[in-house]
Amino acid sequence: GYKDAVNRKCNQKNLGTIRSSNLCLEISLYSDHNEYAVCNLASIALPKYVKYDDDNKPYFDFEHLRSVSEYIMQPMNKVIDNNYYPVAETKLSNMKHRPVGIGIQGLVDVYVKMRLPFESDEAKKLNKEIFETIYFAAITESNKLCEGGKYEPYAHFNGSPMSQGIFQFDMWGLKEDELSKRWPWGILKENVSKYGVCNSLFTAQMPVASSAKITGSYEMTEPAHSAIFNRRVVGGEIMIVNKYLISDFEKIGIWSEDLKNEIIMNEGSIQNINFNNYLDTEDKNYNKKVKRIEHLIPKYKTIWEISQKELINMAADRAPFIDQSQSMNIYMSNPTLSKISSSHFYGWEKGLKTLCYYVRTRAISTGAKHLAMDVSKINKPNPTPEPPKVDYSSMNLPSKPDNSQFDCFGCSS
């Protein structure tokens, strides 16, 4: 973590110096010899907020996200009230400061459902507005709990930045007119000044390594790692297939065993596949299908094909609405000391509190390639009545390189 940024941009700065984080780097809370900080996390599955209008055009329902983000605050405060605390110092810290960390999972699911390439301007705008909405809603409900008398302002509210009208985006140098103008921040600041908030912190972006698999979402804010790969979590190994990609290619009419194996041969990528091998040039819809595929190729870029600089930029874009921090990884096929140092300095210059939970590297080779080669065709594939049988259960599919014994599953909200 970047200690200066953590301490300069924290609503707990009036308590003292924050010296440490959790393993996954998204929690930045004050601790000392009398009180041990505890994180209280929840994550929102974003795909549920993509809706469709009467013309079947997708849109993001910010009002629904706002209402759910407000709702979360009451049960989270009940968790703080009723939780089991292993030592007295943890209970003391939680009762005094009542920190909450609301994060998300499935950001890339939202982009795919809304037909947005990850690096598009529309995706970048949506990224900021989603986190602004969650931050606004969480503070709003915490303020209402104080106004309604259910809770008192947390113990050290007076003297905190928020008590002085300084929110997280203010610490990043953003003015209210530079925000989305979707939410009345001025009114909220007046209400917070008048009634206080019962929680000292509100947002954090945790890894969600396991729970995202339960909801069927991609992890946190990261792009898809591959169209087909194996994922190892605490419960075992799971094969992950990009259901959106399959659906799109099925609609075009080209999804097949051969295409699947060619994706495996291409390390889970579609960028270098010659789709003419799967299209019929005499099809009256040939040109429409070509245009559709041209749209899908950038839409399904994997993490290895997206600029890591853009990944850091998007983290910095949402950071003014994350008052704790973000757990994020950097993906480099061939990392060097120079590349890693450059990424850290760039993240530091952008003002991030933390940058790198893991540096992910790509597997040198996969055992699936020679098996896929037996059934893939160099020329245009022709339908066969009985396609070759391949035992995929024995295939070592391209894996997201996260099989470290040090993976943290404690922050999988």
Rosetta blueprint (number, residue, H / E / L):
1 G L
2 Y L
3 K H
4 D H
5 A H
6 V H
7 N H
8 R H
9 K L
10 C L
11 N L
12 Q L
13 K L
14 N L
15 L L
16 G L
17 T L
18 I L
19 R L
20 S L
21 S L
22 N L
23 L L
24 C L
25 L L
26 E L
27 I L
28 S L
29 L L
30 Y L
31 S L
32 D L
33 H L
34 N L
35 E L
36 Y L
37 A L
38 V L
39 C L
40 N L
41 L E
42 A E
43 S E
44 I E
45 A E
46 L H
47 P H
48 K H
49 Y H
50 V E
51 K E
52 Y E
53 D L
54 D L
55 D L
56 N L
57 K L
58 P E
59 Y E
60 F E
61 D L
62 F H
63 E H
64 H H
65 L H
66 R H
67 S H
68 V H
69 S H
70 E H
71 Y H
72 I H
73 M H
74 Q H
75 P H
76 M H
77 N H
78 K H
79 V H
80 I H
81 D H
82 N H
83 N L
84 Y L
85 Y L
86 P L
87 V L
88 A H
89 E H
90 T H
91 K H
92 L H
93 S H
94 N H
95 M H
96 K H
97 H H
98 R L
99 P L
100 V L
101 G E
102 I E
103 G E
104 I E
105 Q E
106 G L
107 L H
108 V H
109 D H
110 V H
111 Y H
112 V H
113 K H
114 M L
115 R L
116 L L
117 P L
118 F L
119 E L
120 S L
121 D H
122 E H
123 A H
124 K H
125 K H
126 L H
127 N H
128 K H
129 E H
130 I H
131 F H
132 E H
133 T H
134 I H
135 Y H
136 F H
137 A H
138 A H
139 I H
140 T H
141 E H
142 S H
143 N H
144 K H
145 L H
146 C H
147 E H
148 G L
149 G L
150 K L
151 Y L
152 E L
153 P L
154 Y L
155 A L
156 H L
157 F L
158 N L
159 G L
160 S L
161 P L
162 M H
163 S H
164 Q H
165 G L
166 I L
167 F L
168 Q H
169 F H
170 D H
171 M H
172 W L
173 G L
174 L L
175 K L
176 E H
177 D H
178 E H
179 L L
180 S L
181 K L
182 R L
183 W L
184 P L
185 W H
186 G H
187 I H
188 L H
189 K H
190 E H
191 N H
192 V H
193 S H
194 K H
195 Y H
196 G L
197 V L
198 C L
199 N L
200 S L
201 L L
202 F L
203 T E
204 A L
205 Q E
206 M L
207 P L
208 V L
209 A L
210 S L
211 S H
212 A H
213 K H
214 I H
215 T H
216 G L
217 S L
218 Y L
219 E L
220 M L
221 T L
222 E L
223 P L
224 A L
225 H L
226 S L
227 A L
228 I E
229 F E
230 N E
231 R E
232 R E
233 V E
234 V L
235 G L
236 G E
237 E E
238 I E
239 M E
240 I E
241 V E
242 N L
243 K H
244 Y H
245 L H
246 I H
247 S H
248 D H
249 F H
250 E H
251 K H
252 I H
253 G L
254 I L
255 W L
256 S L
257 E H
258 D H
259 L H
260 K H
261 N H
262 E H
263 I H
264 I H
265 M H
266 N L
267 E L
268 G L
269 S L
270 I L
271 Q L
272 N L
273 I L
274 N L
275 F H
276 N H
277 N H
278 Y H
279 L L
280 D L
281 T L
282 E L
283 D L
284 K L
285 N L
286 Y H
287 N H
288 K H
289 K H
290 V H
291 K H
292 R H
293 I H
294 E H
295 H H
296 L H
297 I H
298 P H
299 K H
300 Y L
301 K L
302 T L
303 I H
304 W H
305 E H
306 I L
307 S L
308 Q H
309 K H
310 E H
311 L H
312 I H
313 N H
314 M H
315 A H
316 A H
317 D H
318 R H
319 A H
320 P H
321 F H
322 I L
323 D L
324 Q L
325 S L
326 Q E
327 S L
328 M L
329 N L
330 I E
331 Y E
332 M E
333 S L
334 N L
335 P L
336 T L
337 L H
338 S H
339 K H
340 I H
341 S H
342 S H
343 S H
344 H H
345 F H
346 Y H
347 G H
348 W H
349 E H
350 K L
351 G L
352 L L
353 K L
354 T L
355 L L
356 C L
357 Y L
358 Y L
359 V E
360 R E
361 T E
362 R L
363 A L
364 I L
365 S L
366 T L
367 G L
368 A L
369 K H
370 H H
371 L H
372 A H
373 M H
374 D L
375 V L
376 S L
377 K L
378 I L
379 N L
380 K L
381 P L
382 N L
383 P L
384 T L
385 P L
386 E L
387 P L
388 P L
389 K L
390 V L
391 D L
392 Y H
393 S H
394 S H
395 M L
396 N L
397 L L
398 P L
399 S E
400 K L
401 P L
402 D L
403 N L
404 S L
405 Q L
406 F L
407 D L
408 C L
409 F L
410 G L
411 C L
412 S L
413 S L
